[in-house]
């Protein structure tokens, strides 16, 4: 959805150009008007999505006020988008009335001179009268949030202030709620004076109950005459662990990712620690990590040392000054004893090889089994213990199988770590191979379409490149029409890797707030991926 996309004001009876972009999508769709997330009118019940626009006259019976958005969707509901922010529908300003004029056929008033019966009547030329002044039309009642700002991050165990702009009548009261989709999740305050500010005590960890959630705050006049739906707010604990969890078992010699979220800025750099079952320190895994908050989980790769005894351990993430900490238990175990038969041994894929989507690959193996033996090839998860997908169910044991590979759609992920398994048809002989990686040539992880990056702040551009690329990587900034704005970086490495690639970028203050695209591509243009995101002014809260 390109327009309306938030902040506009339209008069009843005016004609609105509804515009959208549909990349690679055609066929029929529908466009609806929503009020506070609920459909209130059809703008177009059947429109060709590829045309990118439709015209709509706002009916006079549409309720005046804020909180409106437009939603466009394909007929099957697979593709949907809604205005990023709300807009206002109100009455048109009153027109200036012309000066009073005689009715048709009526002569202007005559002026008389003289006395008695001998009077002379003269007709003065009609003077141009100034236009009669009219009172300006009253402003359409409206509400809009100042705080929380778009993509703000609020944490538990601390107060927060809601601030808003309003032109409701004096003495009005408002209600503040949190929305999840089109449902009210919780009411923050049922009625408070419309003063433009409400100091909220916040939630404790126990009251909130989860790690983090994304909501949209809604402010309404208590009589529901005006409703405004705010931008996305991320709320949760300031620090919590995503992985490992208490039901996880990590095995000696294998690599895993510690994942944690620090939603709000920490008071000191982050420290990662391994504790024993009594929560006493065993290892410092990393220190001096960024204190900057973000609603996306951070990650640190770790290979479990063979020297650690199997048993229960704790992973702890904390601020270096110990003001904040979070920990969780997990288990460390001996390596899985994979079945490896001397009669069947993989030679391809090799350990940590990168196989990309949209291209063929060859499984190769050595065998000492009889020539008439038949085999099957499967993919297992990274642990080698769980079946994922079958590659081929029955082929000759000739040492090679040319596989067509997966398309992006068939694979369904950015990247995955798997193990190949080859076995005879009766499972009498089985070999599980080394870990390897399957994924897209380029997969952009951040920014995403729901991200807002602000002037003067630094953010991590994240992507993976599973296979060796044919040319260096280029990062580009595009405008809403996908026209080049700036080259952020060029000449970046071509080597494939299972690790996430990171490039830190500070948003220039010179960029006009709005929708942009981040594109990651090879210099020869052979591979690329892009994602929209929003650039905004610095948050005021």
C-alpha positions as CSV (number, residue, x, y, z in Angstrom):
1,X,0.0,0.0,0.0
2,X,1.5,3.3,-1.1
3,X,-1.4,5.8,-0.6
4,X,-3.2,6.5,1.6
5,X,-0.4,5.5,4.0
6,X,-1.1,7.6,7.0
7,X,-1.3,11.2,8.1
8,X,-3.6,12.4,5.3
9,X,-6.9,14.3,5.8
10,X,-9.7,13.9,3.2
11,X,-13.0,15.7,2.9
12,X,-16.3,14.0,2.3
13,X,-17.1,14.0,-1.3
14,X,-13.5,14.2,-2.4
15,X,-12.0,11.7,-4.8
16,X,-9.0,9.7,-3.4
17,X,-6.4,8.0,-5.6
18,X,-5.7,4.7,-3.8
19,X,-2.3,3.5,-5.0
20,X,-0.3,0.3,-4.3
21,X,2.5,-1.7,-5.7
22,X,2.1,-5.4,-6.6
23,X,5.4,-7.1,-7.5
24,X,4.8,-10.2,-9.6
25,X,1.1,-10.3,-8.5
26,X,-1.8,-10.1,-10.9
27,X,-5.4,-11.1,-10.9
28,X,-8.4,-9.8,-9.0
29,X,-8.3,-8.3,-5.5
30,X,-10.3,-6.2,-3.2
31,X,-9.8,-2.8,-1.5
32,X,-11.5,-2.0,1.8
33,X,-11.8,1.0,4.2
34,X,-11.0,0.1,7.8
35,X,-11.8,2.0,11.0
36,X,-9.7,0.9,13.9
37,X,-8.8,-2.3,12.1
38,X,-12.4,-3.2,11.2
39,X,-13.9,-3.1,7.7
40,X,-16.5,-0.3,7.3
41,X,-16.7,0.1,3.5
42,X,-15.8,-1.5,0.2
43,X,-13.6,0.8,-1.9
44,X,-13.3,-1.8,-4.8
45,X,-14.8,-5.3,-4.6
46,X,-12.9,-6.5,-7.7
47,X,-9.8,-4.8,-9.1
48,X,-6.9,-6.0,-11.1
49,X,-4.0,-5.9,-8.7
50,X,-1.5,-5.3,-11.5
51,X,-3.0,-1.9,-12.4
52,X,-1.6,-0.4,-9.1
53,X,-4.4,2.2,-8.5
54,X,-8.1,2.8,-8.2
55,X,-10.2,6.0,-7.6
56,X,-12.7,6.3,-4.8
57,X,-15.1,9.1,-3.9
58,X,-15.7,9.3,-0.1
59,X,-19.4,8.9,0.6
60,X,-21.1,11.5,2.8
61,X,-22.3,8.8,5.2
62,X,-18.8,7.8,6.3
63,X,-18.3,8.8,9.9
64,X,-16.0,11.8,10.3
65,X,-12.9,11.3,12.4
66,X,-9.5,9.6,12.5
67,X,-8.4,6.0,12.8
68,X,-9.0,5.1,9.1
69,X,-6.7,2.8,7.1
70,X,-7.0,1.1,3.7
71,X,-6.4,-2.6,3.2
72,X,-5.7,-4.3,-0.2
73,X,-5.7,-8.1,-0.6
74,X,-5.7,-10.7,-3.3
75,X,-8.9,-12.7,-3.8
76,X,-7.4,-15.8,-2.1
77,X,-6.2,-13.7,0.8
78,X,-2.6,-14.8,0.3
79,X,-1.3,-11.3,-0.2
80,X,-2.5,-8.5,2.1
81,X,-1.2,-5.0,3.0
82,X,-2.7,-2.1,5.0
83,X,-1.8,1.5,5.4
84,X,1.2,2.0,7.7
85,X,-0.6,4.7,9.7
86,X,-4.1,6.1,10.1
87,X,-5.7,9.0,8.2
88,X,-8.6,11.3,8.8
89,X,-11.9,11.7,7.0
90,X,-13.7,15.0,7.7
91,X,-16.1,17.5,6.2
92,X,-14.8,20.0,3.7
93,X,-14.0,23.6,4.9
94,X,-16.9,26.0,4.4
95,X,-16.8,28.1,1.3
96,X,-16.8,31.9,1.4
97,X,-20.2,33.2,0.6
98,X,-20.6,35.9,-2.2
99,X,-21.9,39.3,-1.4
100,X,-25.7,39.7,-1.3
101,X,-27.1,40.5,-4.8
102,X,-30.5,41.5,-6.1
103,X,-32.7,38.7,-7.2
104,X,-33.1,38.4,-10.9
105,X,-35.4,41.2,-12.3
106,X,-35.1,43.3,-9.1
107,X,-33.7,46.8,-9.5
108,X,-31.2,48.2,-7.0
109,X,-32.7,50.5,-4.4
110,X,-33.1,54.1,-5.6
111,X,-31.7,57.2,-3.9
112,X,-33.9,60.3,-3.6
113,X,-33.1,64.1,-3.4
114,X,-35.1,67.2,-3.0
115,X,-38.2,68.0,-0.8
116,X,-42.0,68.1,-1.1
117,X,-43.6,66.6,-4.1
118,X,-41.0,67.6,-6.5
119,X,-38.5,64.9,-6.0
120,X,-35.8,63.5,-8.3
121,X,-35.1,60.0,-8.3
122,X,-31.6,58.8,-9.3
123,X,-30.2,55.4,-9.6
124,X,-26.7,55.1,-8.3
125,X,-24.4,52.6,-10.0
126,X,-24.2,49.3,-8.1
127,X,-21.2,49.3,-5.8
128,X,-19.0,46.2,-5.5
129,X,-19.7,44.9,-2.0
130,X,-17.0,43.1,-0.1
131,X,-17.5,39.3,0.3
132,X,-19.3,38.5,3.4
133,X,-16.9,37.0,6.0
134,X,-17.8,33.5,7.3
135,X,-16.7,31.7,10.3
136,X,-14.1,29.1,9.6
137,X,-15.4,25.5,9.6
138,X,-14.7,23.8,12.9
139,X,-11.8,21.4,12.8
140,X,-12.6,17.7,12.5
141,X,-12.2,16.1,15.9
142,X,-8.9,14.1,15.9
143,X,-6.5,12.2,18.1
144,X,-2.9,11.1,17.3
145,X,-0.1,9.6,19.4
146,X,3.1,11.4,20.0
147,X,4.4,8.7,22.3
148,X,5.0,5.8,21.9
149,X,6.5,6.5,18.5
150,X,6.7,4.0,15.7
151,X,8.7,0.9,16.6
152,X,9.3,2.2,20.1
153,X,10.6,-0.2,22.7
154,X,9.1,-0.1,26.2
155,X,10.2,-2.5,29.0
156,X,8.6,-4.0,32.0
157,X,9.2,-2.9,35.6
158,X,9.3,0.8,34.7
159,X,6.7,3.6,34.1
160,X,6.0,5.0,30.7
161,X,4.2,8.1,29.4
162,X,1.6,8.2,26.7
163,X,1.4,11.5,24.9
164,X,-1.0,12.6,22.2
165,X,-2.4,15.5,20.3
166,X,-6.1,16.2,20.4
167,X,-8.7,18.8,19.4
168,X,-11.6,17.1,21.2
169,X,-14.0,19.4,23.0
170,X,-12.8,20.7,26.4
171,X,-13.6,18.3,29.2
172,X,-13.4,15.2,27.1
173,X,-12.0,11.9,28.4
174,X,-10.1,9.3,26.4
175,X,-9.5,5.5,26.6
176,X,-6.1,3.8,25.8
177,X,-5.9,0.2,24.8
178,X,-3.4,-2.2,23.3
179,X,-4.5,-4.0,20.1
180,X,-3.3,-7.3,18.8
181,X,-4.6,-7.6,15.2
182,X,-8.2,-6.2,15.4
183,X,-8.7,-7.4,19.0
184,X,-8.3,-5.5,22.2
185,X,-5.4,-7.2,24.1
186,X,-5.5,-5.2,27.3
187,X,-7.0,-1.9,28.4
188,X,-4.3,0.5,29.8
189,X,-6.8,3.0,31.1
190,X,-10.6,3.0,30.6
191,X,-11.1,6.8,31.1
192,X,-8.6,9.6,31.7
193,X,-8.9,13.3,31.0
194,X,-7.9,14.5,27.5
195,X,-4.8,16.4,28.7
196,X,-2.4,15.1,26.1
197,X,-0.5,13.0,28.7
198,X,-1.0,9.9,30.8
199,X,1.7,8.4,33.0
200,X,1.3,4.7,33.1
201,X,2.9,2.6,35.9
202,X,3.7,-0.1,33.4
203,X,3.7,-3.9,33.8
204,X,5.9,-6.0,36.0
205,X,7.4,-9.1,34.5
206,X,4.8,-11.2,36.2
207,X,1.9,-9.0,35.0
208,X,3.1,-9.1,31.4
209,X,3.9,-12.8,31.5
210,X,5.9,-13.3,28.3
211,X,9.3,-12.3,26.9
212,X,8.2,-9.7,24.3
213,X,5.1,-8.8,22.3
214,X,4.4,-6.4,19.5
215,X,1.2,-4.3,19.8
216,X,-0.5,-1.2,18.4
217,X,-1.8,1.3,21.0
218,X,-5.3,2.7,20.4
219,X,-6.6,5.9,21.8
220,X,-10.3,6.7,21.6
221,X,-12.8,9.3,22.9
222,X,-14.8,7.5,25.6
223,X,-17.9,7.8,23.4
224,X,-16.0,6.2,20.5
225,X,-16.7,9.3,18.3
226,X,-13.0,9.5,17.5
227,X,-10.5,6.6,17.4
228,X,-6.8,6.6,16.5
229,X,-4.7,3.5,16.0
230,X,-1.0,4.1,16.7
231,X,2.1,2.5,15.2
232,X,3.7,-0.7,16.3
233,X,5.1,-0.8,19.9
234,X,7.5,-3.5,21.1
235,X,7.0,-4.3,24.8
236,X,8.6,-6.8,27.0
237,X,11.3,-7.8,29.5
238,X,14.5,-5.8,29.2
239,X,16.6,-9.0,28.9
240,X,15.6,-12.6,28.3
241,X,16.9,-15.8,26.7
242,X,15.5,-17.3,23.5
243,X,17.9,-20.3,23.3
244,X,18.9,-22.6,24.8
245,X,15.7,-23.6,26.7
246,X,15.3,-26.2,29.5
247,X,14.2,-28.9,27.0
248,X,17.3,-28.4,24.8
249,X,20.3,-30.8,24.7
250,X,23.5,-29.5,23.2
251,X,26.2,-32.1,22.4
252,X,29.9,-32.0,22.8
253,X,31.7,-31.0,19.6
254,X,28.7,-29.5,17.9
255,X,28.0,-25.8,17.2
256,X,25.0,-24.0,18.5
257,X,23.8,-20.4,18.8
258,X,23.1,-18.7,22.0
259,X,20.2,-16.3,21.4
260,X,18.9,-13.6,23.6
261,X,16.9,-10.3,23.4
262,X,17.8,-7.1,25.1
263,X,14.8,-5.0,24.3
264,X,15.9,-1.8,26.0
265,X,19.3,-0.3,26.2
266,X,21.4,-1.9,28.9
267,X,23.3,0.1,31.5
268,X,26.6,-1.6,30.6
269,X,27.9,-4.0,27.9
270,X,26.4,-7.5,27.8
271,X,28.3,-10.5,29.1
272,X,27.5,-14.2,28.3
273,X,28.4,-16.8,30.8
274,X,28.1,-20.6,31.3
275,X,27.2,-21.7,34.8
276,X,27.1,-25.2,36.4
277,X,24.0,-26.8,37.8
278,X,24.4,-24.8,41.0
279,X,24.6,-21.6,38.9
280,X,28.3,-21.1,39.7
281,X,30.5,-19.7,36.9
282,X,32.2,-22.2,34.6
283,X,33.1,-20.1,31.5
284,X,32.9,-16.5,30.2
285,X,31.6,-17.1,26.7
286,X,31.8,-13.4,25.5
287,X,32.0,-10.0,27.0
288,X,32.0,-6.4,25.9
289,X,28.9,-7.0,23.7
290,X,26.8,-4.1,22.6
291,X,24.4,-2.6,25.2
292,X,22.0,-1.2,22.6
293,X,18.5,-2.5,22.8
294,X,16.7,-4.1,19.8
295,X,13.5,-6.1,19.4
296,X,15.3,-8.7,17.3
297,X,17.2,-11.5,19.1
298,X,21.0,-11.4,19.1
299,X,23.1,-14.4,18.5
300,X,26.5,-15.8,19.5
301,X,27.8,-19.1,18.0
302,X,29.4,-21.6,20.4
303,X,31.0,-25.0,19.9
304,X,30.4,-27.2,23.0
305,X,33.9,-28.2,24.3
306,X,34.5,-32.0,24.6
307,X,36.0,-31.2,28.1
308,X,32.7,-30.3,29.6
309,X,31.1,-33.1,31.6
310,X,27.6,-34.1,30.5
311,X,24.8,-32.7,32.8
312,X,22.7,-29.6,33.5
313,X,24.1,-26.2,32.9
314,X,22.9,-22.6,32.9
315,X,23.3,-19.9,30.2
316,X,23.3,-16.4,31.7
317,X,23.3,-13.1,29.9
318,X,23.8,-10.0,32.0
319,X,24.9,-6.4,31.9
320,X,28.5,-5.9,33.0
321,X,27.4,-3.9,36.0
322,X,25.0,-6.7,37.1
323,X,21.9,-4.3,36.9
324,X,20.1,-6.8,34.7
325,X,20.5,-10.6,34.2
326,X,18.6,-13.5,32.8
327,X,19.5,-17.2,32.9
328,X,18.1,-20.5,31.8
329,X,19.0,-24.2,32.2
330,X,19.8,-26.7,29.4
331,X,21.7,-30.0,29.1
332,X,25.1,-30.9,27.7
333,X,25.5,-34.5,26.5
334,X,28.0,-36.7,24.7
335,X,28.1,-36.6,20.9
336,X,25.5,-38.6,19.0
337,X,26.9,-41.8,17.8
338,X,25.9,-41.6,14.2
339,X,25.5,-44.8,12.2
340,X,28.5,-44.9,9.8
341,X,29.0,-48.0,7.8
342,X,32.3,-48.8,6.1
343,X,30.2,-50.1,3.2
344,X,28.7,-46.7,2.5
345,X,30.6,-43.4,2.9
346,X,29.6,-40.0,1.6
347,X,32.2,-38.0,-0.4
348,X,29.7,-35.2,-1.3
349,X,28.3,-33.1,0.3
350,X,31.5,-32.4,2.2
351,X,31.6,-31.2,5.8
352,X,30.2,-27.6,6.0
353,X,29.6,-27.4,2.2
354,X,27.2,-24.8,1.0
355,X,24.5,-25.9,-1.4
356,X,22.2,-23.2,-2.9
357,X,18.7,-23.3,-4.0
358,X,17.6,-23.1,-7.7
359,X,20.5,-25.2,-8.9
360,X,21.3,-29.0,-9.2
361,X,23.7,-30.8,-6.9
362,X,25.3,-34.3,-6.9
363,X,25.3,-36.7,-4.0
364,X,28.4,-39.0,-4.2
365,X,29.4,-41.9,-2.1
366,X,31.7,-44.9,-2.0
367,X,30.3,-48.4,-1.5
368,X,31.6,-52.0,-1.1
369,X,28.1,-53.5,-1.3
370,X,27.1,-55.8,-4.1
371,X,26.5,-54.2,-7.5
372,X,22.8,-55.0,-7.5
373,X,22.1,-53.3,-4.1
374,X,19.6,-50.4,-4.1
375,X,19.7,-47.4,-1.7
376,X,17.8,-44.4,-0.6
377,X,18.9,-40.9,0.4
378,X,17.3,-38.7,3.0
379,X,18.0,-35.4,4.8
380,X,18.2,-35.3,8.6
381,X,18.3,-32.3,10.9
382,X,21.6,-30.9,12.1
383,X,21.7,-33.3,15.1
384,X,21.4,-36.3,12.7
385,X,18.6,-37.8,14.9
386,X,15.5,-36.5,13.2
387,X,14.3,-37.2,9.6
388,X,13.5,-34.1,7.6
389,X,12.8,-34.9,4.0
390,X,13.4,-37.7,1.5
391,X,15.6,-37.0,-1.5
392,X,15.1,-40.2,-3.4
393,X,13.4,-43.4,-2.2
394,X,15.0,-46.1,-4.4
395,X,18.0,-45.8,-6.7
396,X,20.9,-48.1,-7.9
397,X,23.9,-48.1,-5.6
398,X,26.2,-46.7,-8.3
399,X,28.0,-44.1,-6.2
400,X,26.3,-41.0,-7.6
401,X,22.9,-39.3,-7.7
402,X,22.2,-36.1,-9.7
403,X,19.6,-34.1,-7.6
404,X,17.6,-31.3,-9.2
405,X,17.8,-29.4,-5.9
406,X,15.2,-27.2,-4.2
407,X,13.7,-24.0,-5.5
408,X,13.4,-21.1,-3.0
409,X,9.7,-21.9,-2.6
410,X,10.3,-25.7,-2.1
411,X,13.0,-25.1,0.5
412,X,11.0,-22.4,2.3
413,X,13.8,-20.9,4.5
414,X,16.7,-18.6,4.2
415,X,19.3,-21.2,5.2
416,X,19.3,-24.6,7.0
417,X,21.9,-26.9,8.4
418,X,21.3,-30.6,7.6
419,X,23.0,-34.0,7.4
420,X,22.6,-36.5,4.5
421,X,21.7,-40.1,5.2
422,X,22.1,-43.0,2.8
423,X,20.8,-46.5,3.6
424,X,20.0,-49.8,1.9
425,X,16.3,-50.5,1.3
426,X,16.0,-52.7,4.4
427,X,18.0,-50.2,6.6
428,X,20.5,-53.0,7.2
429,X,23.4,-50.6,6.2
430,X,23.1,-46.9,7.2
431,X,25.5,-43.9,7.1
432,X,24.7,-40.4,8.3
433,X,27.1,-37.9,6.7
434,X,28.6,-34.6,7.9
435,X,26.7,-31.4,8.4
436,X,26.2,-29.1,5.4
437,X,24.2,-26.0,4.6
438,X,21.3,-25.4,2.1
439,X,19.9,-22.0,1.4
440,X,19.4,-19.1,-0.9
441,X,22.5,-17.5,-2.6
442,X,21.6,-14.2,-0.8
443,X,19.0,-14.0,2.0
444,X,18.4,-10.6,3.6
445,X,17.5,-10.8,7.3
446,X,17.4,-7.2,8.3
447,X,15.9,-4.7,7.8
448,X,12.4,-6.0,7.3
449,X,9.2,-4.3,6.2
450,X,8.1,-3.7,9.8
451,X,11.4,-2.1,10.9
452,X,11.8,1.6,11.5
453,X,15.3,2.9,11.4
454,X,15.9,6.5,12.7
455,X,18.2,9.3,11.7
456,X,21.5,9.3,13.4
457,X,21.2,5.8,14.9
458,X,23.3,2.8,13.8
459,X,21.7,-0.5,12.8
460,X,23.0,-3.9,11.6
461,X,22.3,-4.9,8.0
462,X,22.1,-8.7,8.2
463,X,22.2,-11.2,5.4
464,X,23.5,-14.8,4.6
465,X,25.3,-16.0,1.5
466,X,25.4,-19.8,1.6
467,X,27.3,-20.3,-1.6
468,X,30.4,-18.7,-3.0
469,X,29.1,-15.8,-5.1
470,X,30.3,-14.9,-8.7
471,X,31.1,-11.3,-7.8
472,X,31.5,-9.1,-4.7
473,X,28.5,-8.0,-2.6
474,X,26.9,-4.5,-2.9
475,X,24.5,-2.9,-0.5
476,X,22.2,-0.2,-1.9
477,X,19.6,2.1,-0.6
478,X,16.6,2.6,-2.9
479,X,13.6,5.0,-2.6
480,X,10.0,4.0,-2.5
481,X,9.9,3.6,-6.2
482,X,13.0,1.4,-6.1
483,X,15.2,4.0,-7.7
484,X,18.8,4.2,-6.4
485,X,19.5,6.7,-3.5
486,X,22.9,5.7,-2.3
487,X,25.5,2.9,-2.4
488,X,26.0,1.9,1.3
489,X,28.9,-0.5,0.7
490,X,30.5,-2.3,-2.2
491,X,33.3,-4.8,-2.8
492,X,32.2,-7.0,0.1
493,X,33.3,-10.7,0.3
494,X,32.1,-13.4,-2.1
495,X,32.8,-16.5,0.1
496,X,29.8,-18.6,1.1
497,X,29.3,-19.2,4.8
498,X,26.8,-20.5,7.2
499,X,27.4,-17.5,9.4
500,X,25.3,-14.3,9.2
501,X,27.0,-11.4,7.4
502,X,26.8,-8.0,9.2
503,X,27.4,-4.5,8.0
504,X,26.7,-1.6,10.5
505,X,25.1,1.5,9.0
506,X,24.3,4.8,10.5
507,X,21.2,6.4,9.0
508,X,22.1,9.8,7.6
509,X,20.1,12.8,8.9
510,X,19.8,14.1,5.3
511,X,17.4,11.3,4.2
512,X,13.8,12.4,4.0
513,X,11.6,10.2,6.3
514,X,9.5,7.6,4.4
515,X,9.6,4.2,2.8
516,X,12.9,2.9,1.4
517,X,14.3,-0.4,0.2
518,X,17.6,-2.1,1.2
519,X,19.0,-4.2,-1.6
520,X,21.8,-6.7,-1.3
521,X,23.2,-8.0,-4.6
522,X,26.2,-9.3,-6.4
523,X,28.1,-6.7,-8.4
524,X,27.2,-8.5,-11.6
525,X,23.5,-8.3,-10.8
526,X,23.1,-12.1,-11.0
527,X,21.7,-12.5,-7.5
528,X,19.9,-10.0,-5.3
529,X,17.3,-9.6,-2.6
530,X,15.6,-6.5,-1.2
531,X,13.2,-5.5,1.5
532,X,11.3,-2.3,2.3
533,X,11.7,-0.5,5.7
534,X,10.9,2.9,7.1
535,X,13.3,5.7,7.9
536,X,12.1,8.2,10.5
537,X,13.2,11.2,12.5
538,X,14.7,10.4,15.9
539,X,12.3,9.3,18.6
540,X,11.2,12.0,21.0
541,X,10.4,9.6,23.8
